[in-house]
Amino acid sequence: MKKVLYIVMAFALLLGVSSCSEWLNVNTDPDSPSNQSATEEVRLPWIQYYYSYAWGTANTRASAIAQVVMGTSRTATVGEQALWNPDTGVSTTVYQNWFLGAACNIPDLMAKAEEHGAYHYMGAALVVKAMGSIMMADLYGEMPYTYAVGEDFTPSFDNGEVIYAGSLADLDKAIEYFSKPQENGAPALSAGDIWNGGDVQKWIKLAYGLKARWLNNLSKVTAEKNGLKYDPAAILAALENAPKTTSENITMRHYNVETASTNFTVGDAYGPNVTYDSAAWGTGQRLNRWFVQLLTNFRGSGVEDPRADKILPSAMYKAVVDVKGDRITKYEWLRDEGVDVTGVYDGWKDNRMVSGNLNGYLTLALKDVRKAYAKETIQKYYKSVDVFKAVFDKYYIPENCTVEDAADSVIVTYKPGAMYVNDNNPLYVEDIKFVQLRSDGVFETQGLASNDMNCYYSGVSADTRRLGYVQGTGSFYTRIDSDSYICTAAEMNFIKAEVLFRQGNSAGAYEAYKTAIKEHFAQMNAKLATWTGIECGKTARGFDVAFAYSPIPQADIDAYMASAAVAQSAAALTMADIMMQKVIAMGVDYQNWNDVRRYNYSAGTVGNYGVVYEGMTTPKYRPMGSSSFNPDPKNSHHYPRRWMHCSHETGYNATECNKSVEQYRQYGVDNASDFDVWNIPVWWDWD
């Protein structure tokens, strides 16, 4: 694997780094450095970036399984994951960016740093190595690790417990390196560190935070494996040195850049948020209704979370455009309702996804557009024609839409300002309520200004941009310049709450739980304040979107903390309270899938905690591949438990890849390309 990288990464060696943002600027180096002469400060930011891009892609695709994100297509990567009908297309981007963009550079960085006594770079390299290795073990189970970046193009695989043990040891070694003074003449870590700006104490907190996270992933491991098992005391000890407040969060800053070079694996620009690239660059992703309801009706409380307007995208609707077609004179805001993959909407005969793909984008009417929807077709999807007609009262007004009842059809006239689906199939009409996750940028997309990251793309994108017709305000987690939250105080406090709750320390768990929620509010407000500071609250065309970008008032936070959405005593606290609030705080992050697997989704079969992820039931549309999963929701093999390896391993390293799954023959796995691989738990996930 290693030799491949020397070819594809040659361009990176032409880059200089002097600050957290300047690494984006491409400058030709007159000395044309070779792989051997590339300095630590040149190499580290690219290792950090390519790990982060792999992680960002994993965030979206794993979050789909955890019912946070949904795709518009039932046969595209994110949609398949969300419908628990996975496909190997999920695997490649993460694999490529980790191995070809990051991992293969780490040995060379370590060697160069050791030569110069740049111990802080050695520590950083080991931390990133551990992060990428654990991610691969969490997603794939077994993975080349010991010999992954050597000269052997067909390396053997290690089991997950070997990868975990090695990575935890790397963290301990990294902490040692960070605690040592660098040799004279060694480059300062600040010259090449795009996460912490060279702050060694933050790197140490990151290492301890990762230890706490990974040791907590072992909650099902009661019998020691390779020296590892669930150890609450070790987790709590690590938490003592991990981030405790929002100011100590480890965060990667991102930029809405006008020009940039692009990622060699997929062509995406350097600079934008790494989860944005897979979740919000195109029009194919939406949020899942299960996640939306955490923010609008947590555990049936009827309480709206003050974070909802920031995390859930909103779009203009019930809009009217003047007769010249050059100004929006009237509109309201429609907040995303989320795609329900498990239930049936009021008035529908079956789940929306059973009937077909969602529409990818809407079209703007600038003149009257008549659509005739056949009543025979309407009644395939809706309980009655009247139910279908009532949809237009909900999403349109007489000024931009009229409805006529004909003998065999319902005739709808969309007037200037109406957004509609340009299709005569009534199936798509109500898709207006699924607001795009897309965030437009000034580079590669339809962005209007660097401080305007709202979505303007539609079927006639030039007109929506011209008018400033907002098709989505974006999500706090996935806008083009949203921060990437690598390790946060909120997460650490949720881990503490979980551990203490398991120990029976309900009072301590309750305090940690409340602190975790408050820290997440603080984390959000810190970023929201920066958006307010660069005037993101008004679009480039002058529309007020402050509700989506401005900080959350303390009075709203206090009211929420006192509401039925938050447990009001230690005695009332449940594991469901802790873990589902943690989903909100993690957002689009693959750790949510780790947690969901640890509690067997909503099966209620782990410990005495009952159903932890309430309402997370099997998607209604789960076609052919689902036949390889156990039909019983109480059975661990009913659920997606890992990813199948991508073709780089199953094709070019087939012998070793197949050997790695021989241990699962008793579960019907014949080889690494067998679909049954998807339902095999990773090493820490076995009941």
C-alpha positions in Angstrom: 0.0 0.0 0.0 2.8 2.4 0.9 4.3 2.7 -2.5 1.0 3.7 -4.0 0.8 6.8 -1.8 4.2 8.2 -3.0 2.6 8.7 -6.4 -0.8 10.1 -5.4 0.6 12.3 -2.6 3.4 14.0 -4.6 1.4 17.1 -4.9 1.0 17.5 -1.1 4.7 17.8 -0.8 4.5 21.1 -2.6 2.6 22.7 0.2 3.7 25.0 3.0 1.9 25.4 6.3 2.1 28.4 8.6 -1.3 28.5 10.3 -4.5 26.5 10.7 -6.0 28.1 7.5 -3.0 28.7 5.4 -2.5 24.9 4.8 -5.3 25.4 2.2 -3.1 27.7 0.1 -1.2 25.8 -2.5 2.3 27.2 -3.2 4.9 25.7 -5.5 8.1 24.8 -3.6 11.1 25.7 -5.7 13.1 22.9 -4.1 10.6 20.2 -5.1 11.0 18.2 -2.0 11.0 14.4 -2.2 9.3 12.0 0.1 12.4 11.7 2.2 12.9 15.5 2.6 9.3 16.5 3.3 9.2 18.1 6.7 7.0 17.3 9.7 5.0 20.5 9.4 4.3 19.9 5.8 3.2 16.3 6.3 1.1 16.4 9.5 -1.8 18.6 8.3 -2.4 16.3 5.3 -2.5 13.3 7.6 -4.9 15.1 9.8 -7.0 16.2 6.8 -7.2 12.8 5.1 -8.1 11.0 8.4 -10.7 13.6 8.9 -12.2 13.2 5.5 -12.5 9.4 6.0 -14.1 10.1 9.4 -16.5 12.6 7.9 -17.7 10.1 5.3 -18.0 7.4 7.9 -20.1 9.9 10.0 -22.7 10.3 7.3 -22.9 6.6 6.3 -22.9 5.1 9.8 -25.4 7.8 11.0 -27.7 6.6 8.3 -27.8 3.1 10.0 -28.4 4.8 13.3 -31.4 6.6 11.8 -30.0 10.1 11.9 -29.6 10.6 8.2 -31.6 9.4 5.2 -31.0 9.3 1.5 -33.5 10.3 -1.2 -32.7 7.1 -3.2 -33.4 3.6 -1.9 -30.6 2.3 -4.0 -27.8 4.8 -3.3 -25.3 4.4 -0.5 -26.9 6.5 2.3 -30.4 5.4 1.5 -29.5 1.7 1.5 -27.7 2.1 4.9 -30.7 4.0 6.3 -33.1 1.2 5.2 -30.8 -1.5 6.7 -30.2 -2.9 3.2 -26.5 -2.1 3.0 -24.2 -2.3 0.0 -20.4 -2.3 -0.5 -20.5 1.2 -2.0 -20.4 2.5 1.6 -16.9 1.2 2.1 -14.5 2.6 -0.5 -14.2 6.4 0.3 -13.4 5.8 4.0 -10.9 3.1 3.2 -9.1 5.1 0.5 -8.8 8.3 2.5 -7.5 6.6 5.6 -5.0 4.3 3.9 -4.0 6.2 0.8 -4.2 9.7 2.3 -3.2 9.4 5.9 -1.9 6.0 7.2 0.8 5.6 4.6 2.4 8.9 5.6 2.5 8.2 9.3 5.7 6.0 9.3 7.6 8.6 7.3 6.4 11.4 9.6 7.5 9.4 12.7 10.9 8.7 11.2 11.5 12.4 10.3 10.2 13.6 13.7 12.4 11.1 15.5 15.4 12.3 13.5 14.8 15.9 14.6 13.7 15.2 18.1 10.3 16.6 17.2 8.5 14.5 19.9 5.3 16.4 19.7 4.9 15.5 16.0 5.6 11.9 17.0 2.8 12.1 19.6 0.4 13.7 17.1 1.2 11.0 14.5 0.5 8.2 17.0 -2.8 9.8 18.1 -4.0 10.1 14.5 -2.8 6.5 13.7 -4.8 5.2 16.6 -7.9 7.2 15.6 -7.9 5.9 12.1 -7.1 2.3 13.1 -9.9 2.2 15.7 -12.3 3.7 13.1 -11.5 0.9 10.7 -11.9 -1.8 13.4 -15.2 -0.3 14.5 -16.6 -0.2 10.9 -15.1 -3.4 9.4 -14.2 -5.6 12.3 -10.9 -7.1 11.0 -8.4 -5.0 9.1 -4.8 -4.9 8.0 -3.0 -3.2 11.0 0.3 -4.6 12.0 1.5 -4.8 8.4 -0.9 -2.4 6.8 1.5 0.2 5.6 4.6 -1.9 4.9 6.0 -3.0 1.6 3.6 -6.0 1.3 0.7 -5.3 -1.0 -1.3 -8.2 0.4 -1.0 -7.7 4.2 -2.6 -10.1 6.7 -5.5 -8.9 8.8 -5.7 -8.4 12.6 -8.7 -9.0 14.7 -10.4 -5.9 16.3 -9.1 -6.6 19.8 -5.5 -6.5 18.5 -6.2 -3.1 16.8 -7.8 -1.8 20.0 -4.9 -2.9 22.2 -2.3 -1.5 19.9 -4.1 1.8 19.5 -4.6 2.3 23.2 -0.9 1.6 23.7 -0.2 4.2 21.0 -2.2 6.7 23.0 -0.1 6.0 26.1 3.1 6.5 24.1 1.8 9.7 22.5 1.1 11.1 26.0 4.8 10.4 26.8 6.0 12.2 23.7 3.7 15.2 24.4 5.2 15.4 27.9 8.8 15.7 26.6 10.4 18.9 25.6 11.4 19.0 21.9 15.0 19.0 20.8 16.6 22.3 19.8 15.9 23.0 16.2 12.8 20.7 16.0 9.9 22.4 14.2 7.2 23.7 16.5 4.0 21.7 16.5 2.0 24.9 15.9 3.6 25.1 12.4 1.8 22.0 11.2 -1.2 21.3 13.5 -4.6 22.1 12.0 -6.6 20.8 15.0 -5.1 22.3 18.1 -2.7 24.9 16.8 0.2 23.2 18.5 -1.5 23.2 22.0 0.2 20.2 23.5 -2.2 20.1 26.5 -5.2 19.8 24.1 -3.5 16.9 22.4 -3.1 15.2 25.8 -6.7 15.8 26.6 -7.6 14.4 23.2 -5.6 11.2 24.0 -7.4 10.7 27.3 -10.7 11.5 25.7 -10.2 8.9 23.1 -9.2 6.4 25.8 -12.4 7.0 27.6 -14.5 6.7 24.4 -12.8 3.5 23.2 -12.8 1.8 26.6 -16.5 2.6 27.0 -17.1 0.9 23.6 -16.2 -2.3 25.4 -19.4 -2.3 27.6 -20.3 -5.8 26.3 -16.8 -7.3 26.7 -17.1 -9.0 30.1 -14.5 -11.7 29.5 -10.9 -10.4 28.8 -9.8 -10.4 25.1 -6.2 -9.6 24.4 -5.9 -7.9 27.8 -9.0 -5.8 27.3 -12.5 -5.8 28.9 -15.0 -3.3 30.2 -13.4 -1.4 33.1 -15.4 1.4 34.5 -12.6 2.6 36.8 -10.2 3.0 33.8 -12.8 5.0 31.9 -13.4 7.3 34.8 -9.7 7.7 35.3 -9.3 8.7 31.6 -12.2 11.2 31.9 -10.3 13.0 34.7 -7.8 14.2 32.1 -10.2 14.5 29.1 -12.0 17.7 28.0 -14.3 18.9 30.8 -15.5 22.2 29.4 -16.4 23.5 25.9 -13.2 25.6 25.9 -11.2 22.4 26.0 -13.0 20.8 23.0 -10.8 19.5 20.2 -12.3 21.0 17.1 -11.3 21.2 13.4 -12.1 24.6 11.9 -13.4 24.7 8.4 -13.8 27.4 5.7 -16.2 28.4 2.9 -13.4 29.1 0.4 -13.7 30.6 -3.0 -10.8 28.7 -4.5 -9.1 25.5 -3.4 -7.2 22.5 -4.6 -9.2 19.2 -4.3 -9.0 15.9 -2.5 -7.2 13.4 -4.8 -9.5 10.5 -4.0 -12.9 12.2 -4.7 -12.2 15.7 -6.0 -13.8 17.6 -3.1 -12.3 20.9 -2.1 -10.0 21.2 0.9 -11.4 23.5 3.5 -15.1 22.7 3.8 -16.5 20.6 6.7 -15.5 17.0 6.2 -19.0 15.7 7.0 -20.6 18.3 4.8 -18.9 16.7 1.8 -20.8 13.5 2.2 -24.0 14.8 3.9 -24.7 18.2 2.5 -22.8 18.8 -0.8 -25.5 17.3 -3.0 -29.3 17.1 -2.9 -29.5 13.4 -2.0 -29.5 13.5 1.8 -32.2 14.3 4.3 -32.7 13.8 8.0 -34.5 10.8 9.5 -37.8 11.4 11.3 -36.5 9.4 14.3 -33.7 12.0 14.8 -36.0 14.9 14.1 -38.4 13.8 16.8 -35.6 13.8 19.3 -35.6 17.6 18.8 -39.3 18.1 18.5 -40.9 15.5 20.8 -38.2 13.9 22.9 -39.5 10.6 24.3 -43.1 11.8 23.7 -42.7 14.8 25.9 -44.3 17.3 23.5 -41.3 19.6 24.2 -39.6 21.5 21.3 -35.8 21.6 21.8 -34.4 25.2 21.4 -31.6 23.5 19.3 -34.2 22.4 16.7 -34.1 25.5 14.5 -30.3 25.3 14.4 -29.9 21.6 13.7 -33.0 21.0 11.5 -33.0 22.8 8.1 -35.8 25.1 7.1 -36.9 26.2 3.7 -39.1 29.0 2.3 -42.6 27.9 1.3 -46.1 29.4 0.8 -44.1 32.0 -1.2 -45.3 34.5 -3.8 -43.2 36.1 -6.5 -44.3 39.5 -8.0 -45.6 39.7 -11.6 -42.2 40.5 -13.0 -40.7 37.4 -11.4 -37.9 39.3 -9.8 -38.9 39.6 -6.1 -40.3 37.3 -3.4 -43.1 39.3 -1.8 -44.4 36.8 0.7 -43.2 33.6 2.3 -43.2 31.4 5.4 -40.6 29.0 6.8 -41.1 25.2 6.7 -38.9 23.2 9.0 -37.8 19.7 8.0 -40.2 17.0 9.2 -37.8 14.2 8.6 -38.2 11.1 6.5 -40.1 8.4 8.4 -38.7 5.0 7.3 -40.7 2.9 9.8 -44.2 4.4 10.1 -47.0 5.5 7.9 -48.0 9.2 7.5 -51.5 10.3 8.2 -53.7 9.6 5.3 -51.2 7.3 3.5 -51.7 3.6 2.8 -48.1 2.6 3.4 -44.7 3.9 4.4 -43.5 6.6 1.9 -40.2 4.7 1.1 -42.1 1.5 0.2 -43.7 3.4 -2.6 -40.5 4.7 -4.2 -37.6 7.1 -4.0 -38.0 10.6 -2.7 -37.8 13.5 -5.2 -34.3 15.0 -5.2 -35.2 18.6 -5.6 -38.0 21.0 -6.2 -38.8 23.3 -9.1 -39.7 27.0 -8.9 -42.8 28.2 -10.8 -42.3 31.6 -12.4 -45.5 31.3 -14.5 -48.7 29.2 -14.0 -47.9 25.5 -14.3 -50.8 23.0 -14.5 -50.4 19.4 -13.2 -53.0 16.7 -13.5 -52.7 14.0 -10.9 -54.7 10.9 -11.9 -57.2 9.8 -9.1 -56.5 6.2 -9.8 -52.8 6.8 -9.0 -53.6 9.0 -6.0 -55.5 6.1 -4.5 -52.5 3.8 -4.8 -50.8 5.9 -2.1 -53.4 7.9 -0.2 -56.5 6.6 1.6 -58.6 9.0 -0.4 -58.6 11.7 -3.0 -59.7 14.2 -0.3 -56.7 13.4 1.9 -54.5 14.1 -1.1 -56.2 17.4 -1.8 -55.8 18.5 1.8 -52.0 18.4 1.3 -52.2 21.6 -0.7 -53.9 23.4 2.1 -50.9 22.5 4.4 -48.0 23.4 2.1 -49.5 26.1 -0.2 -51.8 29.1 -0.2 -54.4 30.2 -2.7 -52.1 33.0 -4.0 -49.5 30.4 -5.2 -51.6 27.3 -5.8 -55.1 26.3 -6.8 -56.8 22.9 -6.8 -59.6 21.7 -9.1 -61.5 18.5 -8.9 -61.9 16.9 -12.4 -63.6 13.6 -13.3 -60.5 11.4 -13.3 -57.9 13.7 -11.9 -57.0 16.5 -9.5 -55.7 19.5 -11.4 -53.3 21.7 -9.6 -52.1 25.0 -10.9 -48.8 26.1 -9.3 -48.4 29.9 -9.5 -45.3 32.1 -9.4 -43.5 31.5 -6.2 -44.6 28.0 -5.7 -42.0 25.2 -5.3 -43.2 21.9 -6.7 -42.0 18.6 -8.0 -42.0 18.6 -11.7 -43.6 15.2 -12.1 -47.2 14.1 -12.7 -47.0 11.3 -10.2 -48.8 12.3 -7.0 -46.4 10.2 -5.0 -43.9 13.1 -4.9 -46.1 16.1 -4.1 -45.7 15.9 -0.3 -41.9 15.5 -0.6 -41.7 19.3 -0.1 -41.7 18.6 3.7 -38.3 16.9 3.5 -36.0 19.9 3.5 -32.6 19.5 1.9 -29.5 19.1 4.1 -27.5 20.8 1.3 -25.4 23.8 2.2 -24.2 26.0 -0.7 -20.6 27.2 -0.9 -18.9 29.8 -3.0 -16.7 27.0 -4.4 -18.1 24.1 -6.4 -21.8 24.8 -5.5 -24.4 27.5 -5.9 -23.3 29.8 -3.0 -24.0 33.5 -3.1 -21.5 34.7 -0.5 -19.0 33.2 2.0 -21.2 34.1 4.9 -24.4 32.8 3.2 -24.3 29.0 3.4 -28.0 28.4 2.8 -29.1 26.2 -0.1 -30.4 27.8 -3.2 -30.3 24.9 -5.5 -33.6 23.7 -7.1 -34.7 22.4 -10.5 -34.2 25.9 -11.9 -31.2 26.9 -9.8 -30.4 30.1 -11.6 -33.8 31.6 -10.6 -33.7 30.5 -7.0 -30.2 32.0 -6.7 -31.3 35.2 -8.4 -34.3 35.6 -6.1 -32.5 34.3 -3.0 -35.2 31.7 -2.6 -33.9 29.6 0.4 -34.3 25.9 -0.2 -32.6 25.0 3.1 -30.9 26.8 5.9 -28.6 23.8 6.4 -27.8 22.0 9.7 -25.6 23.1 12.5 -23.5 19.9 12.0 -23.1 19.9 8.2 -22.9 23.4 6.8 -19.9 24.1 4.6 -18.0 25.8 7.4 -19.4 23.9 10.4 -16.8 22.8 12.9 -15.8 19.2 13.1 -16.1 18.1 16.8 -13.3 15.6 17.3 -13.6 15.2 21.1 -15.9 17.3 23.3 -16.8 17.9 26.9 -20.4 17.1 26.1 -19.5 13.6 24.9 -17.1 13.0 27.8 -19.9 13.9 30.3 -22.3 11.6 28.6 -19.8 8.8 28.9 -19.4 9.6 32.6 -23.2 9.6 33.0 -23.4 6.2 31.3 -20.6 4.6 33.4 -22.0 5.9 36.7 -25.5 4.8 35.8 -24.2 1.3 35.1 -22.5 1.4 38.5 -25.7 2.3 40.2 -24.5 5.8 41.1 -27.7 7.5 40.0 -26.9 10.8 41.7 -23.5 11.1 40.0 -24.9 10.0 36.7 -27.7 12.6 36.9 -25.2 15.4 37.5 -23.0 14.3 34.6 -26.1 13.9 32.4 -27.2 17.5 33.1 -23.7 18.8 32.6 -23.4 17.0 29.3 -26.6 18.7 27.9 -25.5 22.1 29.2 -22.0 21.6 27.6 -23.6 20.8 24.3 -25.6 24.1 24.5 -22.4 25.9 25.2 -20.6 24.1 22.4 -23.4 25.2 19.9 -23.5 28.7 21.2 -19.8 29.1 20.8 -20.1 28.3 17.1 -23.4 30.2 16.6 -21.8 33.3 18.0 -19.1 33.1 15.3 -21.8 32.9 12.6 -23.6 35.9 14.1 -20.2 37.7 14.1 -19.8 37.3 10.3 -23.5 38.3 9.8 -24.8 34.9 8.7 -28.2 35.8 10.1 -29.1 37.7 6.9 -28.8 36.1 3.5 -27.0 37.7 0.6 -30.5 38.8 -0.7 -31.5 40.3 2.6 -33.8 37.6 4.1 -33.7 37.0 7.8 -32.3 33.6 8.8 -31.1 34.5 12.3 -33.4 31.8 13.8 -31.0 29.2 12.2 -27.7 30.9 13.0 -28.0 32.9 16.2 -27.0 31.8 19.7 -29.7 30.1 21.8 -30.9 32.5 24.6 -30.1 31.4 28.1 -33.8 31.7 29.1 -34.6 29.1 26.4 -31.9 26.8 27.7 -33.1 27.1 31.3 -36.7 26.4 30.2 -35.6 23.3 28.3 -33.6 22.0 31.2 -36.7 22.3 33.4 -38.9 20.6 30.9 -40.3 17.1 30.5 -37.7 16.4 27.8 -35.0 16.3 30.5 -35.1 14.0 33.5 -35.8 16.1 36.6 -34.3 13.8 39.2 -31.7 11.1 39.7 -34.6 8.7 40.4 -36.3 9.5 37.1 -33.1 9.2 35.0 -33.0 6.2 32.6 -30.3 5.0 30.2 -32.7 6.0 27.3 -32.5 9.6 28.6 -28.7 9.5 28.6 -28.1 7.8 25.3 -30.8 9.6 23.2 -29.7 13.0 24.5 -26.2 11.9 23.5 -27.4 11.3 19.9 -28.4 15.0 19.7 -25.1 16.1 21.1 -23.0 13.9 18.8 -25.1 14.8 15.7 -23.9 13.2 12.5 -21.1 11.2 14.0 -20.3 7.5 13.5 -19.9 7.0 17.3 -23.7 7.1 17.5 -23.7 3.8 15.5 -21.2 2.3 17.9 -23.5 3.2 20.8 -26.6 2.0 19.0 -24.9 -1.4 18.4 -23.8 -1.6 22.1 -27.5 -1.4 23.1 -28.8 -3.6 20.3 -30.7 -0.7 18.6 -34.1 -0.7 20.3 -34.3 -4.5 21.0 -34.1 -4.0 24.8 -31.9 -7.0 25.2 -28.9 -5.4 26.9 -28.7 -5.4 30.7 -31.7 -4.2 32.6 -32.1 -0.9 30.8 -35.1 -1.7 28.7 -35.4 -0.2 25.3 -32.7 2.4 25.1 -33.2 3.8 21.6 -37.0 4.1 21.7 -38.8 4.0 18.4 -35.8 2.8 16.3 -37.6 0.0 14.6 -36.9 -1.9 11.4 -37.5 0.1 8.2 -40.6 -0.8 6.3 -38.8 -1.0 3.0 -36.0 -3.5 3.5 -35.7 -5.5 0.3 -33.7 -8.5 -0.9 -30.5 -8.1 1.2 -32.6 -8.2 4.3 -33.2 -11.9 3.7 -29.7 -12.4 4.9 -30.5 -10.9 8.3 -32.3 -12.8 11.0 -36.0 -11.8 10.9 -36.3 -11.6 14.7 -35.7 -8.0 16.0 -34.5 -9.5 19.4 -31.7 -11.3 17.5 -28.4 -9.5 17.2 -28.1 -10.6 13.6 -31.3 -8.8 12.6 -29.3 -5.5 12.5 -26.4 -4.2 10.4 -23.4 -4.8 12.7 -20.4 -4.0 10.5 -19.4 -2.9 6.9 -18.3 -5.4 4.3 -14.8 -4.7 3.0 -14.5 -2.7 -0.2 -13.2 -4.2 -3.5 -9.6 -3.0 -2.7 -9.4 -5.8 -0.2 -11.9 -8.4 -1.5 -10.4 -8.1 -5.0 -6.7 -7.3 -4.6 -6.1 -8.9 -1.2 -8.7 -11.7 -1.4 -6.8 -14.5 0.2 -6.0 -12.6 3.4 -9.4 -10.9 3.4 -11.2 -14.3 3.2 -9.0 -15.7 5.9 -10.1 -12.9 8.2 -13.8 -14.1 8.2 -13.2 -17.8 8.4 -13.9 -17.5 12.1 -17.6 -16.7 11.2 -18.3 -19.8 9.1 -20.7 -21.1 11.8 -22.8 -18.0 11.1 -23.1 -18.7 7.4 -20.2 -16.6 6.1 -18.4 -18.4 3.3 -16.0 -15.6 2.3 -15.5 -11.8 2.7 -17.9 -11.0 -0.1 -20.8 -13.0 1.5 -23.7 -10.7 2.3 -24.0 -12.4 5.7 -20.9 -10.4 6.7 -23.1 -7.4 7.3 -24.8 -9.0 10.3 -21.7 -10.2 12.1 -20.9 -8.2 15.2 -17.5 -6.6 15.5 -15.3 -7.9 18.4 -16.8 -5.7 21.1 -20.4 -6.0 19.9 -21.1 -9.7 20.8 -23.8 -10.3 23.4 
